[in-house]
Amino acid sequence: MTLVASAFMPSYVGEVACLVLRHSKVHDVLAPYERIIKLSATQALELDVADYHLTLLAYYRLAYDSMLHNRLEDCARYVGIMLTLMLKAKGYSEELGSQLLSILERLDWGSVRLYSDEPEKLIDYWLTYKPRSLEDLAYAYASIALSLLEQLPSDAFIRVLHTPKLRELYIASLIMIVITSAYFVVKRVRAEGGGVRYEGYR
């Protein structure tokens, strides 16, 4: 399922995806790629999905791996697709978009519950959940989507260690610190010992 870049057409689902992103811990990392998230979220409406569980899990893992290796543009694309497919699995259409977006804009995001379960369990829960209303759907969507995004490796240090070029630069900088530190220690020892003269026994 490959999405082809096209002229950007605004959509409610793209706005919903970015709204969720803004309340997640990965927002600072992916904020420069909001346009890509909106575009991929919009295009994902056209995807035909045979197995939502396998497909959602696959896109989550692609997003995870991309962020881990600092391929942030790819990660943004996969996140946009995943967030849309979560809604499509519940019968979402753009006709509901305006209402859903309005509900999410009024949502008390601080009250949204986050789960630490494995992604497989979170996706299972979402796919088997039976919302009682559109408001109920919006809250559950925010909860599961944020819980999934929460587990992405957004920590800069972790991403550096898994990005070959950045890892090499980091290791090189550590080596330089060690060498420089050792040089100054040796120089100091020599300076302090410069005035000492061994006179031997008399």
N, C-alpha and C positions, 0 to 999 in steps of 0.2 A: 504494500500500500504506500505508494510514493505520491507526495503532494507536489504539484508543479506550481512554481511561483506565477502569480498573475497580478493584474491590477488590483490594488487593495479596495475591497468593498466593505464598509463598516457593517457590523452585525451586532445584535444584542449578545450573542454568545461570546463574541470577542471581548465585549465590555465586561461581561460576567467573569470571564477567565482572568482579566487584568485586575478586576476588583478583588477577587480571591487572592491573587498574587500579592497585591499591596498590603494585605493583612497577614502575610506569611513571613517566615524568617528568611526566606530566600529572595525577598524583594530587592534588597540592596544589590545582590549579585546579578539578578536578571532584569532589573529596571531598565538598563540601556537597550534591552531587546523586546520591549513591550509591543512594538509594531509587529515583530515576528510572531509573538504570541497571539496577537489579534488575528493576524493573517492565517496562521496555521489552525487556530481555533475555528475560524470561519470556514476554511476549506474542509476541515474534518467533518462538517455537516454532510458532505457529499460521499463520505466513505460508507461502503457496505460492509458490515461486520457480521461474521458467522458465529463467532464465539467471543462474547464481550469479556469474559474472565481472562482468557489467554491474551487477548489483544490489549486490554488495559494493563495487565501485568507486564507485557512485553514493552509497552511504551514507558511505563514507570522505570523499568530496568534500563532502557535506553537513555532516559533522562538522568538516571543515577550515574550511569557509566560516563555519560558526556560531561556532567558536572565534575565528577571525580577527576577526569583528565583535562579539565579546564576548557572544554569545547562548549562554551556557554551559548553560542548561537544555536548549535544543534540541540542543546538542552532546552532552550526556550521553545524551540519548534515542537519537541516531544511533549513538553508540559502543556502547551496549547492544545495539542491533539488529545492528550489524555483527559484534560478537563472538559473538553467538548464531548468526548465519547462517554464519559461518566453520565452526562445529561441525556445523550441519545439513548443510552441503555434504559432510561426511564421514560422514553417516549417524547423527549423534548423536541419542540419545533420552534421556529422563530416567532410564531404567533403568540407563544407564551413568554417570549423573551422580555418584553417590556414589563410585564408583571413581575417576573422573577428578578429582574435587575432592580426594580423598585423595592422589592422586599429585602433584597440583600443590602441595598444602600441604607435601609433603615435598621438593619440588624445590629444588635449589640454584640460586636465581635469579641469583646472581652469576656462574654459569657459562653462563647462557643467551646465546647468540650473537645479536647485533643486526646487521641488514643495512641498508645505506644505499641500496639499489636503489629505483627509482621504485615507487610504490604498485601500478601495473599489473603490474609484474614480480613483486612480492611476492605479489600475489593469484594470479597465474598459477602461481607456484611452489607455493603452498598447495593449489590445486585439482588440480594434477597429481601432488602428492606421494603416495606409497604407503607409509603407515606399516606397520611390521612388527609392532607391538604397541600396546596402549593407552598404555604408557609412552612409546613413540616418538611417538605421536600427541600426547600431552600436551606433550612437549618442543618439537616442531615448532610446535604451536599457540602456546605461550608465546613462542617465538622470532619468529614472523611477526606475532603480535598486538602484541608490544612494539615491533617494528620499525615497524609502521604508526603506533602511538600516538606513537612517538618523533618522527615527522615533523609532528605537529600543532603549530600555532603557539602554544605555551603561554607564550612570552615576553610579559610584561606590557606592555613598551614597544611592541612590535609591535602588540599588540591595541589599545592606546590610539590609535595612529596610524590604525587602520582602523575606529574607532568614532566616528562623527560628533560626538556631544555631548562625549565625552571628548577627542577631538582638538581641538575648539574651546576647551575649558577649558585644555588643555595649551598651545596656541598663545597663548591670552590670558595665561597665567602667564609664558610666555617674554617676551611683549611688556612685561609689567609689570616683569620683571627688567631688561630692557634700558632701559626708561624710568627706573626707579629708579636704576640704575647710572649712566646718563648724567647724571641730576640731581645725584648726589653728586659726580661728576667735575667738572661745571661749578661747583658750589658750592665745591669744594676749590680750583679754579683761581682763583676770585674771591677766596677768603679769603687765598690765598698772595700774590696780586697786589695786595691792598688797600693795602699800605704802600708801594708803589712809586710814585714821582712823577716825571714826565718834566720835566726842567729845561731842555731845549733847549741850543743852543750859546751860548757866551759870546764 
